[in-house]
Amino acid sequence: MALRFIGIDPESSGGNCPAVWVDDATHEIVIQGWQADEATKKRTQQDSPLLDTEGVIRVPGRMAEILRKALDDLAGS
C-alpha cells in the first residue's frame, strides 16, 4: 500500500485523529476521523444508502487546507 501522509488535525491532542493520507497506487484519499453518531448516519442515508462496507466519519472544518492539499496532490498525479 502506498499511503502518503498529508496532515493531521492541528488541534488534536497527542497526535491522534483526524488525519488524511493519499493512496498513490489507487489515487484515493484516506481519511481517519470521528465515527458519526446514529442520527448523522440516519440522515446521510436519506441521500445515499450506507453499505456494510462503508462508514460515515466527521472531520472538522479547520482541516479544509489539509483536505485541499490531498485533492491537489491527486490532481497533480
TILO-416831 format. One line per field, with one value per residue (C-alpha): x, y, z; residue in three letters. Coordinates in nm, 2 decimals, m for minus. Example, Ala and Ser with C-alpha at 12.3 -4.5 7.8 and 13.67 -1.06 7.14 Angstrom:
// residues 2
u: 1.23|1.37;
v: m0.45|m0.11;
w: 0.78|0.71;
aa: ala|ser;
//
This chain:
// residues 77
u: 0.00|0.14|m0.02|0.14|0.06|m0.08|m0.17|m0.34|m0.59|m0.37|m0.58|m0.57|m0.41|m0.15|m0.12|m0.44|m0.71|m0.85|m0.58|m0.56|m0.35|m0.33|m0.30|m0.07|m0.15|m0.52|m0.54|m0.78|m0.79|m0.79|m0.95|m0.94|m1.20|m1.46|m1.73|m2.06|m2.34|m2.66|m2.86|m2.60|m2.57|m2.95|m2.96|m2.69|m2.87|m3.16|m2.93|m2.70|m2.76|m2.48|m2.34|m2.20|m1.85|m1.89|m1.88|m1.97|m1.70|m1.66|m1.37|m1.35|m1.37|m1.03|m0.89|m1.00|m0.65|m0.53|m0.81|m0.74|m0.37|m0.48|m0.71|m0.44|m0.18|m0.42|m0.50|m0.13|m0.05;
v: 0.00|0.34|0.57|0.91|1.11|1.46|1.60|1.57|1.80|2.08|2.08|1.71|1.62|1.35|1.33|1.12|1.16|1.31|1.27|1.25|1.04|1.00|0.65|0.70|0.35|0.39|0.77|0.78|0.99|0.81|0.99|0.90|1.08|1.05|0.80|0.97|0.93|0.73|1.05|1.16|0.82|0.80|1.15|1.07|0.75|0.97|1.08|0.78|0.43|0.31|m0.03|m0.27|m0.20|0.18|0.42|0.79|0.99|1.35|1.58|1.94|2.23|2.36|2.07|2.22|2.31|1.96|1.82|2.07|1.96|1.60|1.69|1.90|1.62|1.38|1.62|1.66|1.29;
w: 0.00|m0.10|0.16|0.19|0.50|0.42|0.76|1.10|1.27|1.41|1.73|1.80|2.13|2.14|1.77|1.72|1.46|1.24|0.97|0.59|0.35|m0.02|m0.17|m0.47|m0.60|m0.62|m0.64|m0.34|m0.03|0.30|0.60|0.96|1.17|1.44|1.39|1.32|1.57|1.47|1.40|1.15|0.99|0.96|0.80|0.54|0.44|0.32|0.04|0.00|0.14|0.36|0.27|0.53|0.39|0.44|0.73|0.80|0.96|1.07|1.02|1.15|0.91|1.03|0.83|0.50|0.39|0.46|0.25|m0.03|m0.03|m0.06|m0.35|m0.52|m0.48|m0.65|m0.93|m1.00|m1.01;
aa: met|ala|leu|arg|phe|ile|gly|ile|asp|pro|glu|ser|ser|gly|gly|asn|cys|pro|ala|val|trp|val|asp|asp|ala|thr|his|glu|ile|val|ile|gln|gly|trp|gln|ala|asp|glu|ala|thr|lys|lys|arg|thr|gln|gln|asp|ser|pro|leu|leu|asp|thr|glu|gly|val|ile|arg|val|pro|gly|arg|met|ala|glu|ile|leu|arg|lys|ala|leu|asp|asp|leu|ala|gly|ser;
//
